Amino acid sequence: MAKMATRGRSAAASAGAKKSKMVTRNKKAAKSPAAIARLSEVSDTDTVESFLTQKCDQIIGQLKEHSARLVKRLREDYDAKASSLREEARGIIGNKENDAEGNGTSSPSKQKADPIKVVLSCIEGVYAGKTFTVKPVEGGEPCKVGRSTGKKFKSRGISLSKDGEVSTTHGKFEVVEGVVVFTDSGSTNGTFINEGEALNVGERYPLNAGDKIHIGSCIFVRE
């Protein structure tokens, strides 16, 4: 009996010792670097996310800066090439113009038609006895006729400011394919040719020598 009791106490003591060692191991494991790292990961989740966000923002910023530099460099290269091409084009055009001048010819863009002199004598109306001259050029600005006293009417056209039956911009003289034509620009009282033939608004009438044109109260004859 005594021996059995002794064995029981020995077994209990041995079990207690084992339990104590397990507790000690668990405490050591809890204090190990790996455990501390795992606890840190759990407790510092917000800090890790913030760190990753900052890194991403930093990378994006660097990419943007790099892209901006590339775009700037490409734009500079493009501008330099475009400028070079423009200079070459100017040189080619200049050489062609010089060649044309040397051959006694000029480029179509520089060719200008000669103006055609149109003399109109007023035989009736406010300006009876007066003569007006216009010089329309084919492809050029038309010579306007009207009651306006504007520069274009006085310098290149005919200003009939004293005739109240004439519209401000009554009509215009032009040269079309070498022929002098008159067009009514939408006058109030209209325009009449020769023996009273009404001219439609916008209609180009070829005005020949000897033709009569009725504008307002005046009758003009082309000489």
N, CA, C and O of each residue as an XYZ file, in Angstrom:
892
protein
N       0.854     -1.190      0.000
C       0.000      0.000      0.000
C       0.894      1.246      0.000
O       0.672      2.191     -0.756
N       1.860      1.218      0.828
C       2.780      2.357      0.912
C       3.464      2.604     -0.429
O       3.653      3.744     -0.852
N       3.833      1.496     -1.089
C       4.479      1.629     -2.390
C       3.536      2.248     -3.409
O       3.954      3.082     -4.211
N       2.251      1.843     -3.387
C       1.281      2.374     -4.347
C       1.080      3.856     -4.126
O       1.000      4.623     -5.085
N       0.997      4.264     -2.887
C       0.819      5.685     -2.575
C       2.003      6.503     -3.079
O       1.860      7.604     -3.609
N       3.178      5.908     -2.886
C       4.391      6.608     -3.346
C       4.385      6.778     -4.853
O       4.726      7.835     -5.384
N       3.973      5.668     -5.550
C       3.896      5.772     -7.023
C       2.879      6.826     -7.473
O       3.105      7.538     -8.451
N       1.752      6.917     -6.744
C       0.718      7.901     -7.113
C       1.234      9.313     -6.957
O       0.984     10.179     -7.795
N       1.971      9.542     -5.853
C       2.493     10.897     -5.659
C       3.537     11.241     -6.734
O       3.625     12.372     -7.212
N       4.313     10.226     -7.086
C       5.341     10.450     -8.134
C       4.693     10.796     -9.474
O       5.169     11.684    -10.180
N       3.605     10.095     -9.829
C       2.906     10.339    -11.101
C       2.303     11.734    -11.120
O       2.368     12.450    -12.119
N       1.701     12.105     -9.960
C       1.085     13.442     -9.881
C       2.133     14.534    -10.031
O       1.940     15.542    -10.709
N       3.269     14.276     -9.354
C       4.350     15.267     -9.428
C       4.869     15.400    -10.856
O       5.160     16.498    -11.329
N       4.980     14.235    -11.543
C       5.466     14.237    -12.916
C       4.504     14.990    -13.838
O       4.924     15.754    -14.707
N       3.190     14.756    -13.627
C       2.163     15.451    -14.454
C       2.212     16.945    -14.219
O       2.079     17.746    -15.143
N       2.406     17.303    -12.950
C       2.478     18.745    -12.632
C       3.679     19.402    -13.276
O       3.613     20.535    -13.752
N       4.783     18.665    -13.281
C       5.995     19.209    -13.893
C       5.806     19.417    -15.389
O       6.232     20.428    -15.948
N       5.157     18.440    -16.032
C       4.903     18.554    -17.473
C       3.998     19.755    -17.771
O       4.231     20.510    -18.715
N       2.962     19.910    -16.941
C       2.025     21.028    -17.130
C       2.753     22.359    -17.001
O       2.510     23.308    -17.746
N       3.671     22.388    -16.009
C       4.425     23.629    -15.779
C       5.317     23.955    -16.963
O       5.437     25.115    -17.355
N       5.956     22.907    -17.547
C       6.802     23.124    -18.719
C       6.002     23.636    -19.918
O       6.485     24.484    -20.669
N       4.745     23.109    -20.105
C       3.904     23.530    -21.223
C       3.518     24.998    -21.085
O       3.515     25.751    -22.059
N       3.196     25.385    -19.868
C       2.833     26.794    -19.614
C       4.015     27.694    -19.917
O       3.873     28.754    -20.527
N       5.193     27.247    -19.475
C       6.411     28.041    -19.726
C       6.670     28.198    -21.212
O       6.997     29.284    -21.691
N       6.512     27.049    -21.965
C       6.711     27.108    -23.418
C       5.731     28.081    -24.066
O       6.111     28.858    -24.942
N       4.434     28.039    -23.625
C       3.417     28.929    -24.210
C       3.765     30.389    -23.975
O       3.585     31.236    -24.850
N       4.270     30.673    -22.763
C       4.656     32.054    -22.449
C       5.808     32.510    -23.336
O       5.813     33.632    -23.842
N       6.814     31.594    -23.520
C       7.942     31.936    -24.381
C       7.505     32.144    -25.828
O       7.975     33.048    -26.519
N       6.573     31.262    -26.272
C       6.092     31.375    -27.646
C       5.371     32.702    -27.856
O       5.478     33.339    -28.904
N       4.625     33.096    -26.811
C       3.884     34.363    -26.919
C       4.818     35.537    -27.041
O       4.467     36.559    -27.631
N       6.048     35.396    -26.470
C       7.007     36.495    -26.509
C       7.971     36.407    -27.692
O       8.866     37.245    -27.802
N       7.820     35.413    -28.587
C       8.734     35.241    -29.706
C       8.500     36.337    -30.758
O       7.403     36.894    -30.815
N       9.522     36.668    -31.610
C       9.386     37.708    -32.646
C       8.251     37.450    -33.631
O       7.560     38.372    -34.063
N       8.072     36.163    -33.979
C       7.008     35.838    -34.933
C       5.646     36.194    -34.365
O       4.791     36.746    -35.058
N       5.455     35.867    -33.085
C       4.163     36.163    -32.451
C       3.957     37.659    -32.346
O       2.871     38.177    -32.605
N       5.020     38.340    -31.961
C       4.911     39.805    -31.853
C       4.574     40.412    -33.206
O       3.770     41.343    -33.270
N       5.175     39.905    -34.312
C       4.900     40.402    -35.651
C       3.453     40.184    -36.029
O       2.806     41.054    -36.612
N       2.928     38.945    -35.670
C       1.530     38.666    -36.002
C       0.604     39.610    -35.258
O      -0.358     40.121    -35.830
N       0.894     39.844    -33.975
C       0.076     40.775    -33.195
C       0.158     42.187    -33.766
O      -0.824     42.929    -33.792
N       1.370     42.538    -34.225
C       1.550     43.869    -34.794
C       0.735     44.025    -36.061
O       0.136     45.073    -36.302
N       0.714     42.949    -36.890
C      -0.067     43.012    -38.122
C      -1.542     43.189    -37.832
O      -2.230     43.919    -38.546
N      -2.031     42.547    -36.816
C      -3.448     42.626    -36.469
C      -3.786     43.995    -35.906
O      -4.803     44.592    -36.258
N      -2.917     44.485    -35.023
C      -3.228     45.733    -34.334
C      -2.925     46.963    -35.189
O      -3.519     48.021    -34.978
N      -1.966     46.831    -36.198
C      -1.565     47.988    -36.981
C      -2.081     47.923    -38.419
O      -1.407     48.379    -39.342
N      -3.277     47.357    -38.609
C      -3.838     47.221    -39.953
C      -4.000     48.577    -40.629
O      -3.664     48.735    -41.803
N      -4.520     49.564    -39.879
C      -4.729     50.897    -40.433
C      -3.401     51.534    -40.875
O      -3.344     52.209    -41.902
N      -2.355     51.316    -40.103
C      -1.050     51.885    -40.435
C      -0.498     51.280    -41.709
O       0.096     52.000    -42.512
N      -0.667     50.008    -41.925
C      -0.198     49.324    -43.130
C      -0.954     49.842    -44.349
O      -0.351     50.095    -45.391
N      -2.263     50.002    -44.225
C      -3.061     50.507    -45.346
C      -2.629     51.929    -45.712
O      -2.531     52.293    -46.883
N      -2.378     52.700    -44.682
C      -1.930     54.071    -44.924
C      -0.581     54.090    -45.628
O      -0.358     54.904    -46.524
N       0.307     53.209    -45.232
C       1.621     53.119    -45.849
C       1.510     52.733    -47.323
O       2.176     53.316    -48.178
N       0.659     51.741    -47.613
C       0.483     51.300    -48.991
C      -0.147     52.399    -49.843
O       0.216     52.582    -51.005
N      -1.083     53.119    -49.259
C      -1.718     54.222    -49.989
C      -0.709     55.293    -50.352
O      -0.701     55.810    -51.469
N       0.146     55.618    -49.386
C       1.175     56.616    -49.646
C       2.131     56.169    -50.744
O       2.530     56.956    -51.602
N       2.490     54.879    -50.699
C       3.388     54.358    -51.723
C       2.748     54.428    -53.105
O       3.392     54.804    -54.085
N       1.458     54.055    -53.166
C       0.753     54.107    -54.456
C       0.688     55.533    -54.988
O       0.933     55.778    -56.169
N       0.358     56.467    -54.108
C       0.297     57.880    -54.515
C       1.662     58.355    -55.010
O       1.760     59.096    -55.988
N       2.705     57.916    -54.321
C       4.052     58.306    -54.722
C       4.392     57.765    -56.103
O       4.959     58.481    -56.928
N       4.050     56.508    -56.360
C       4.328     55.893    -57.661
C       3.539     56.590    -58.765
O       4.065     56.860    -59.844
N       2.254     56.880    -58.477
C       1.418     57.561    -59.469
C       1.986     58.938    -59.788
O       2.028     59.349    -60.948
N       2.420     59.643    -58.752
C       3.010     60.961    -58.968
C       4.252     60.891    -59.833
O       4.449     61.730    -60.713
N       5.095     59.892    -59.588
C       6.301     59.737    -60.388
C       5.967     59.425    -61.853
O       6.611     59.928    -62.773
N       4.936     58.576    -62.045
C       4.524     58.256    -63.414
C       4.007     59.492    -64.141
O       4.288     59.687    -65.323
N       3.252     60.324    -63.429
C       2.728     61.548    -64.042
C       3.857     62.485    -64.445
O       3.843     63.060    -65.533
N       4.827     62.632    -63.560
C       5.957     63.500    -63.878
C       6.724     62.988    -65.082
O       7.131     63.762    -65.948
N       6.919     61.668    -65.130
C       7.638     61.074    -66.257
C       6.853     61.268    -67.555
O       7.429     61.579    -68.597
N       5.525     61.081    -67.482
C       4.696     61.270    -68.668
C       4.741     62.714    -69.137
O       4.812     62.980    -70.337
N       4.699     63.648    -68.193
C       4.747     65.072    -68.551
C       6.059     65.409    -69.256
O       6.074     66.167    -70.227
N       7.153     64.844    -68.763
C       8.443     65.086    -69.404
C       8.471     64.538    -70.826
O       8.995     65.178    -71.738
N       7.894     63.334    -71.007
C       7.865     62.736    -72.340
C       7.021     63.573    -73.298
O       7.408     63.802    -74.444
N       5.869     64.023    -72.818
C       4.994     64.840    -73.662
C       5.677     66.139    -74.056
O       5.594     66.562    -75.209
N       6.347     66.768    -73.111
C       7.065     68.013    -73.391
C       8.142     67.793    -74.441
O       8.304     68.594    -75.361
N       8.882     66.685    -74.290
C       9.956     66.401    -75.234
C       9.398     66.146    -76.641
O       9.952     66.617    -77.635
N       8.284     65.389    -76.707
C       7.663     65.121    -77.999
C       7.150     66.404    -78.647
O       7.276     66.589    -79.858
N       6.565     67.298    -77.826
C       6.056     68.555    -78.367
C       7.196     69.410    -78.909
O       7.077     70.024    -79.969
N       8.291     69.440    -78.175
C       9.446     70.218    -78.643
C       9.985     69.652    -79.944
O      10.332     70.402    -80.856
N      10.059     68.310    -80.033
C      10.533     67.686    -81.264
C       9.597     68.005    -82.433
O      10.038     68.285    -83.547
N       8.282     67.953    -82.143
C       7.290     68.236    -83.189
C       7.419     69.676    -83.678
O       7.427     69.923    -84.884
N       7.522     70.632    -82.745
C       7.644     72.041    -83.118
C       8.897     72.283    -83.948
O       8.878     73.036    -84.922
N       9.987     71.633    -83.548
C      11.232     71.810    -84.285
C      11.110     71.264    -85.712
O      11.559     71.905    -86.663
N      10.506     70.086    -85.858
C      10.327     69.499    -87.182
C       9.388     70.347    -88.030
O       9.649     70.583    -89.210
N       8.274     70.811    -87.416
C       7.311     71.619    -88.160
C       7.952     72.915    -88.646
O       7.727     73.341    -89.778
N       8.752     73.538    -87.783
C       9.431     74.768    -88.178
C      10.394     74.520    -89.330
O      10.497     75.324    -90.257
N      11.095     73.399    -89.257
C      12.033     73.060    -90.322
C      11.316     72.835    -91.650
O      11.785     73.276    -92.699
N      10.174     72.144    -91.597
C       9.405     71.885    -92.818
C       8.856     73.176    -93.407
O       8.838     73.355    -94.625
N       8.402     74.089    -92.521
C       7.894     75.367    -93.020
C       8.985     76.157    -93.732
O       8.751     76.760    -94.780
N      10.168     76.142    -93.153
C      11.274     76.849    -93.782
C      11.612     76.249    -95.141
O      11.880     76.968    -96.104
N      11.595     74.911    -95.203
C      11.881     74.253    -96.477
C      10.824     74.605    -97.521
O      11.134     74.833    -98.691
N       9.545     74.642    -97.065
C       8.465     74.969    -97.999
C       8.605     76.391    -98.516
O       8.404     76.651    -99.702
N       8.954     77.317    -97.616
C       9.151     78.704    -98.050
C      10.288     78.799    -99.077
O      10.210     79.528   -100.065
N      11.342     78.032    -98.798
C      12.466     78.044    -99.729
C      12.078     77.525   -101.100
O      12.481     78.089   -102.117
N      11.290     76.444   -101.137
C      10.859     75.871   -102.415
C       9.984     76.854   -103.173
O      10.150     77.048   -104.377
N       9.022     77.493   -102.436
C       8.132     78.457   -103.083
C       8.924     79.647   -103.606
O       8.687     80.130   -104.713
N       9.879     80.118   -102.784
C      10.701     81.251   -103.209
C      11.503     80.931   -104.461
O      11.633     81.767   -105.355
N      12.040     79.722   -104.522
C      12.815     79.329   -105.701
C      11.939     79.271   -106.952
O      12.363     79.676   -108.035
N      10.718     78.766   -106.793
C       9.815     78.682   -107.944
C       9.438     80.071   -108.439
O       9.372     80.321   -109.643
N       9.187     80.989   -107.473
C       8.835     82.349   -107.873
C       9.997     83.028   -108.572
O       9.808     83.748   -109.553
N      11.203     82.796   -108.062
C      12.378     83.384   -108.713
C      12.575     82.832   -110.114
O      12.921     83.565   -111.040
N      12.347     81.518   -110.260
C      12.472     80.914   -111.585
C      11.450     81.503   -112.545
O      11.750     81.774   -113.708
N      10.216     81.698   -112.027
C       9.160     82.245   -112.876
C       9.492     83.670   -113.305
O       9.273     84.043   -114.458
N      10.026     84.474   -112.366
C      10.401     85.843   -112.703
C      11.554     85.861   -113.701
O      11.603     86.697   -114.603
N      12.489     84.911   -113.519
C      13.625     84.849   -114.440
C      13.198     84.470   -115.843
O      13.850     84.856   -116.814
N      12.098     83.710   -115.967
C      11.592     83.310   -117.278
C      10.621     84.332   -117.854
O      10.077     84.142   -118.941
N      10.410     85.417   -117.113
C       9.506     86.452   -117.618
C       8.054     86.144   -117.371
O       7.182     86.764   -117.980
N       7.767     85.201   -116.491
C       6.377     84.857   -116.160
C       6.168     85.067   -114.680
O       7.127     85.221   -113.924
N       4.931     85.074   -114.271
C       4.588     85.219   -112.856
C       3.607     84.151   -112.474
O       2.900     83.614   -113.326
N       3.556     83.835   -111.205
C       2.656     82.791   -110.719
C       1.230     83.262   -110.837
O       0.982     84.468   -110.810
N       0.256     82.328   -110.971
C      -1.154     82.711   -111.115
C      -1.640     83.584   -109.978
O      -2.469     84.468   -110.195
N      -1.140     83.356   -108.759
C      -1.609     84.116   -107.610
C      -1.219     85.578   -107.690
O      -1.855     86.429   -107.068
N      -0.137     85.887   -108.481
C       0.330     87.260   -108.582
C      -0.202     87.968   -109.819
O      -0.039     89.180   -109.953
N      -0.831     87.233   -110.717
C      -1.358     87.831   -111.916
C      -2.604     88.640   -111.586
O      -3.525     88.146   -110.937
N      -2.623     89.871   -112.034
C      -3.787     90.732   -111.794
C      -4.334     91.227   -113.126
O      -3.592     91.628   -114.022
N      -5.666     91.183   -113.222
C      -6.301     91.658   -114.448
C      -6.274     93.183   -114.477
O      -6.278     93.837   -113.433
N      -6.248     93.724   -115.655
C      -6.284     95.177   -115.801
C      -7.706     95.670   -115.586
O      -8.659     95.007   -115.994
N      -7.860     96.827   -114.948
C      -9.202     97.380   -114.763
C      -9.794     97.823   -116.096
O      -9.075     98.198   -117.022
N     -11.108     97.770   -116.169
C     -11.808     98.226   -117.366
C     -12.472     99.561   -117.049
O     -13.241     99.675   -116.095
N     -12.171    100.553   -117.850
C     -12.709    101.896   -117.619
C     -14.139    101.983   -118.144
O     -14.411    101.697   -119.310
N     -15.046    102.385   -117.249
C     -16.454    102.531   -117.616
C     -16.846    103.990   -117.374
O     -16.801    104.473   -116.243
N     -17.225    104.675   -118.433
C     -17.631    106.081   -118.336
C     -19.140    106.176   -118.526
O     -19.693    105.689   -119.512
N     -19.791    106.816   -117.554
C     -21.245    106.966   -117.588
C     -21.603    108.449   -117.602
O     -21.176    109.205   -116.729
N     -22.380    108.856   -118.586
C     -22.834    110.243   -118.687
C     -24.290    110.330   -118.271
O     -25.124    109.581   -118.782
N     -24.608    111.222   -117.359
C     -25.985    111.383   -116.898
C     -26.707    112.342   -117.846
O     -26.306    113.496   -117.998
N     -27.773    111.854   -118.477
C     -28.512    112.664   -119.449
C     -29.845    113.158   -118.898
O     -30.541    113.952   -119.531
N     -30.187    112.669   -117.697
C     -31.468    113.096   -117.121
C     -31.438    112.873   -115.617
O     -30.854    111.901   -115.138
N     -32.078    113.790   -114.862
C     -32.155    113.632   -113.424
C     -31.319    114.656   -112.671
O     -30.842    115.635   -113.245
N     -31.149    114.412   -111.371
C     -30.457    115.340   -110.479
C     -29.038    115.637   -110.959
O     -28.553    116.758   -110.806
N     -28.381    114.650   -111.529
C     -26.978    114.802   -111.938
C     -26.826    114.977   -113.450
O     -25.765    114.691   -114.006
N     -27.853    115.433   -114.094
C     -27.811    115.628   -115.552
C     -26.620    116.509   -115.932
O     -26.370    117.547   -115.318
N     -25.896    116.067   -116.959
C     -24.737    116.810   -117.453
C     -23.432    116.387   -116.817
O     -22.367    116.829   -117.248
N     -23.486    115.557   -115.819
C     -22.245    115.117   -115.154
C     -21.819    113.749   -115.677
O     -22.626    112.955   -116.160
N     -20.524    113.513   -115.559
C     -19.950    112.241   -116.017
C     -19.280    111.543   -114.849
O     -18.591    112.169   -114.043
N     -19.492    110.230   -114.771
C     -18.915    109.414   -113.695
C     -18.093    108.300   -114.326
O     -18.449    107.748   -115.367
N     -16.993    107.988   -113.671
C     -16.103    106.937   -114.180
C     -15.827    105.909   -113.088
O     -15.500    106.265   -111.956
N     -15.960    104.660   -113.429
C     -15.594    103.566   -112.511
C     -14.638    102.644   -113.253
O     -14.655    102.565   -114.482
N     -13.806    101.948   -112.487
C     -12.818    101.037   -113.079
C     -12.849     99.686   -112.377
O     -11.959     99.376   -111.585
N     -13.865     98.884   -112.661
C     -13.932     97.557   -112.031
C     -12.844     96.633   -112.555
O     -12.408     96.747   -113.701
N     -12.413     95.711   -111.691
C     -11.370     94.747   -112.051
C     -11.931     93.344   -111.845
O     -12.579     93.057   -110.838
N     -11.671     92.489   -112.809
C     -12.164     91.115   -112.680
C     -11.510     90.427   -111.488
O     -10.287     90.418   -111.349
N     -12.346     89.854   -110.638
C     -11.855     89.197   -109.436
C     -11.615     90.155   -108.292
O     -11.274     89.736   -107.186
N     -11.791     91.438   -108.553
C     -11.573     92.440   -107.517
C     -12.862     92.861   -106.843
O     -13.929     92.297   -107.088
N     -12.740     93.856   -105.995
C     -13.905     94.362   -105.280
C     -14.807     95.129   -106.252
O     -14.302     95.906   -107.063
N     -16.125     94.929   -106.189
C     -17.018     95.625   -107.118
C     -17.058     97.131   -106.861
O     -16.744     97.601   -105.767
N     -17.451     97.871   -107.890
C     -17.632     99.323   -107.769
C     -19.106     99.574   -107.457
O     -19.980     99.325   -108.287
N     -19.364    100.069   -106.253
C     -20.740    100.202   -105.786
C     -21.342    101.544   -106.177
O     -20.651    102.556   -106.296
N     -22.677    101.510   -106.376
C     -23.442    102.710   -106.708
C     -24.556    102.853   -105.676
O     -25.245    101.882   -105.360
N     -24.733    104.082   -105.147
C     -25.800    104.280   -104.177
C     -25.806    105.682   -103.606
O     -25.005    106.533   -103.992
N     -26.730    105.909   -102.674
C     -26.847    107.217   -102.044
C     -25.814    107.412   -100.934
O     -25.655    108.518   -100.419
N     -25.116    106.339   -100.567
C     -24.121    106.399    -99.499
C     -22.988    107.349    -99.857
O     -22.613    107.497   -101.020
N     -22.454    107.990    -98.817
C     -21.293    108.869    -99.008
C     -20.032    108.209    -98.451
O     -19.038    108.884    -98.183
N     -20.078    106.908    -98.281
C     -18.942    106.168    -97.749
C     -17.743    106.211    -98.686
O     -17.865    106.531    -99.868
N     -16.584    105.880    -98.127
C     -15.329    105.952    -98.884
C     -15.361    105.059   -100.115
O     -14.887    105.456   -101.180
N     -15.916    103.852    -99.982
C     -15.939    102.918   -101.106
C     -16.773    103.465   -102.263
O     -16.476    103.198   -103.428
N     -17.802    104.219   -101.944
C     -18.647    104.782   -103.000
C     -17.955    105.969   -103.670
O     -18.031    106.124   -104.889
N     -17.287    106.802   -102.883
C     -16.645    107.995   -103.427
C     -15.342    107.692   -104.165
O     -15.044    108.309   -105.188
N     -14.556    106.720   -103.632
C     -13.240    106.449   -104.222
C     -13.286    105.456   -105.382
O     -12.559    105.611   -106.363
N     -14.128    104.450   -105.272
C     -14.147    103.407   -106.302
C     -15.470    103.300   -107.039
O     -15.533    102.736   -108.131
N     -16.525    103.839   -106.444
C     -17.844    103.704   -107.041
C     -18.452    105.040   -107.406
O     -17.751    105.972   -107.801
N     -19.772    105.124   -107.269
C     -20.499    106.348   -107.593
C     -21.422    106.677   -106.432
O     -22.265    105.863   -106.054
N     -21.265    107.861   -105.869
C     -22.113    108.319   -104.767
C     -23.132    109.307   -105.314
O     -22.780    110.377   -105.813
N     -24.420    108.921   -105.209
C     -25.515    109.784   -105.697
C     -26.314    110.261   -104.491
O     -27.509    109.996   -104.365
N     -25.624    110.966   -103.617
C     -26.216    111.354   -102.333
C     -27.368    112.343   -102.468
O     -28.192    112.435   -101.558
N     -27.458    113.093   -103.584
C     -28.502    114.098   -103.744
C     -29.795    113.537   -104.318
O     -30.815    114.223   -104.366
N     -29.741    112.287   -104.751
C     -30.923    111.667   -105.367
C     -31.654    110.826   -104.324
O     -31.181    109.754   -103.948
N     -32.804    111.309   -103.856
C     -33.553    110.612   -102.827
C     -34.197    109.326   -103.276
O     -34.647    108.538   -102.444
N     -34.253    109.090   -104.602
C     -34.876    107.860   -105.115
C     -33.865    106.711   -105.229
O     -34.220    105.582   -105.570
N     -32.625    107.023   -104.939
C     -31.567    106.004   -104.998
C     -31.417    105.359   -103.626
O     -31.431    106.056   -102.612
N     -31.275    104.044   -103.583
C     -31.071    103.338   -102.313
C     -29.645    103.555   -101.816
O     -28.758    103.927   -102.584
N     -29.439    103.317   -100.526
C     -28.105    103.518    -99.941
C     -27.060    102.724   -100.698
O     -26.031    103.271   -101.095
N     -27.315    101.426   -100.904
C     -26.486    100.601   -101.785
C     -27.415    100.090   -102.878
O     -28.129     99.102   -102.706
N     -27.384    100.787   -104.001
C     -28.354    100.513   -105.066
C     -27.929     99.334   -105.934
O     -28.719     98.429   -106.205
N     -26.667     99.360   -106.366
C     -26.178     98.296   -107.239
C     -24.664     98.315   -107.288
O     -24.007     98.991   -106.497
N     -24.119     97.556   -108.239
C     -22.658     97.476   -108.341
C     -22.233     97.106   -109.756
O     -22.939     96.410   -110.486
N     -21.047     97.602   -110.115
C     -20.417     97.254   -111.384
C     -19.317     96.231   -111.112
O     -18.556     96.357   -110.152
N     -19.247     95.212   -111.977
C     -18.215     94.173   -111.864
C     -17.739     93.792   -113.258
O     -18.335     94.167   -114.267
N     -16.653     93.040   -113.282
C     -16.167     92.465   -114.537
C     -16.215     90.951   -114.390
O     -15.579     90.381   -113.504
N     -16.971     90.312   -115.263
C     -17.111     88.856   -115.237
C     -16.707     88.311   -116.604
O     -17.369     88.580   -117.607
N     -15.620     87.546   -116.639
C     -15.099     86.972   -117.879
C     -14.871     88.049   -118.930
O     -15.175     87.878   -120.111
N     -14.321     89.169   -118.456
C     -13.960     90.246   -119.379
C     -15.093     91.163   -119.773
O     -14.891     92.074   -120.576
N     -16.287     90.949   -119.231
C     -17.457     91.750   -119.587
C     -17.901     92.565   -118.385
O     -17.988     92.043   -117.273
N     -18.188     93.863   -118.607
C     -18.690     94.723   -117.535
C     -20.170     94.433   -117.324
O     -20.958     94.467   -118.269
N     -20.540     94.149   -116.090
C     -21.935     93.853   -115.771
C     -22.388     94.744   -114.618
O     -21.594     95.164   -113.776
N     -23.717     95.023   -114.609
C     -24.311     95.766   -113.501
C     -25.327     94.861   -112.823
O     -26.091     94.153   -113.478
N     -25.318     94.902   -111.469
C     -26.228     94.074   -110.683
C     -26.978     94.948   -109.691
O     -26.374     95.729   -108.956
N     -28.311     94.810   -109.674
C     -29.116     95.508   -108.668
C     -28.974     94.765   -107.343
O     -29.195     93.555   -107.278
N     -28.602     95.497   -106.280
C     -28.327     94.867   -104.980
C     -29.551     94.777   -104.073
O     -29.426     94.546   -102.870
N     -30.746     94.963   -104.663
C     -31.966     94.904   -103.849
C     -32.488     96.291   -103.526
O     -32.965     96.541   -102.419
N     -32.397     97.196   -104.496
C     -32.820     98.582   -104.294
C     -34.327     98.682   -104.100
O     -35.082     97.796   -104.499
N     -34.744     99.773   -103.481
C     -36.175     99.974   -103.205
C     -36.958    100.287   -104.474
O     -38.032     99.725   -104.693
N     -36.440    101.167   -105.302
C     -37.171    101.609   -106.501
C     -36.760    100.872   -107.767
O     -37.333    101.097   -108.833
N     -35.769     99.993   -107.653
C     -35.381     99.170   -108.787
C     -34.450     99.858   -109.760
O     -34.146    101.045   -109.639
N     -33.999     99.062   -110.745
C     -33.103     99.541   -111.798
C     -33.705     99.139   -113.139
O     -34.254     98.047   -113.283
N     -33.597    100.036   -114.120
C     -34.197     99.774   -115.431
C     -33.143     99.981   -116.515
O     -32.275    100.848   -116.407
N     -33.242     99.164   -117.560
C     -32.262     99.177   -118.641
C     -32.929     99.658   -119.928
O     -34.053     99.272   -120.249
N     -32.202    100.518   -120.659
C     -32.614    101.037   -121.975
C     -34.023    101.643   -121.951
O     -34.224    102.721   -121.392
N     -34.988    100.958   -122.550
C     -36.318    101.547   -122.670
C     -37.246    101.165   -121.521
O     -38.465    101.142   -121.690
N     -36.679    100.868   -120.358
C     -37.522    100.611   -119.189
C     -37.615     99.150   -118.775
O     -38.495     98.773   -118.000
N     -36.710     98.332   -119.290
C     -36.699     96.916   -118.912
C     -36.208     96.786   -117.468
O     -35.084     97.171   -117.145
N     -37.077     96.232   -116.599
C     -36.736     96.105   -115.175
C     -35.667     95.038   -114.986
O     -35.729     93.954   -115.566
N     -34.688     95.375   -114.161
C     -33.596     94.434   -113.862
C     -33.914     93.699   -112.565
O     -34.143     94.326   -111.531
N     -33.927     92.381   -112.623
C     -34.211     91.593   -111.426
C     -33.081     91.731   -110.412
O     -31.913     91.883   -110.771
N     -33.458     91.675   -109.138
C     -32.454     91.779   -108.073
C     -31.480     90.610   -108.177
O     -31.891     89.453   -108.264
N     -30.194     90.921   -108.166
C     -29.165     89.889   -108.245
C     -28.827     89.461   -109.655
O     -27.897     88.681   -109.858
N     -29.575     89.966   -110.647
C     -29.320     89.594   -112.044
C     -28.174     90.426   -112.607
O     -28.179     91.652   -112.491
N     -27.203     89.771   -113.212
C     -26.082     90.470   -113.826
C     -26.433     90.850   -115.262
O     -26.728     90.000   -116.101
N     -26.391     92.161   -115.513
C     -26.721     92.631   -116.867
C     -25.455     93.142   -117.532
O     -24.812     94.051   -117.006
N     -25.073     92.572   -118.695
C     -23.882     93.045   -119.411
C     -24.155     94.432   -120.012
O     -25.020     94.594   -120.873
N     -23.402     95.418   -119.538
C     -23.620     96.796   -119.956
C     -22.664     97.146   -121.093
O     -21.454     97.258   -120.895
N     -23.227     97.315   -122.276
C     -22.422     97.635   -123.461
C     -22.430     99.133   -123.728
O     -23.234     99.873   -123.160
N     -21.542     99.564   -124.586
C     -21.496    100.979   -124.974
C     -22.817    101.375   -125.606
O     -23.338    100.663   -126.465
N     -23.362    102.512   -125.183
C     -24.629    102.995   -125.723
C     -25.830    102.569   -124.901
O     -26.922    103.109   -125.077
N     -25.645    101.599   -123.999
C     -26.773    101.164   -123.159
C     -27.133    102.243   -122.148
O     -26.272    102.962   -121.641
N     -28.440    102.335   -121.869
C     -28.926    103.265   -120.863
C     -29.273    102.502   -119.583
O     -29.792    101.387   -119.628
N     -28.980    103.118   -118.460
C     -29.303    102.499   -117.177
C     -29.992    103.542   -116.292
O     -29.452    104.625   -116.063
N     -31.190    103.207   -115.797
C     -31.994    104.116   -114.984
C     -31.763    103.772   -113.506
O     -32.099    102.679   -113.052
N     -31.191    104.715   -112.776
C     -30.936    104.541   -111.343
C     -31.547    105.739   -110.616
O     -31.096    106.871   -110.791
N     -32.558    105.493   -109.812
C     -33.247    106.596   -109.134
C     -33.926    107.482   -110.151
O     -34.660    107.003   -111.016
N     -33.678    108.797   -110.046
C     -34.279    109.748   -110.999
C     -33.381    109.993   -112.191
O     -33.739    110.735   -113.105
N     -32.204    109.364   -112.184
C     -31.197    109.633   -113.221
C     -31.170    108.550   -114.286
O     -31.464    107.381   -114.035
N     -30.804    108.989   -115.489
C     -30.569    108.060   -116.586
C     -29.139    108.264   -117.056
O     -28.724    109.370   -117.402
N     -28.387    107.144   -117.057
C     -26.976    107.187   -117.459
C     -26.815    106.429   -118.767
O     -27.528    105.467   -119.052
N     -25.847    106.901   -119.555
C     -25.505    106.224   -120.811
C     -24.040    105.850   -120.737
O     -23.186    106.670   -120.398
N     -23.759    104.577   -121.066
C     -22.347    104.169   -121.105
C     -21.739    104.627   -122.399
O     -22.266    104.349   -123.477
N     -20.643    105.321   -122.302
C     -19.961    105.812   -123.507
C     -19.048    104.742   -124.076
O     -18.388    104.969   -125.091
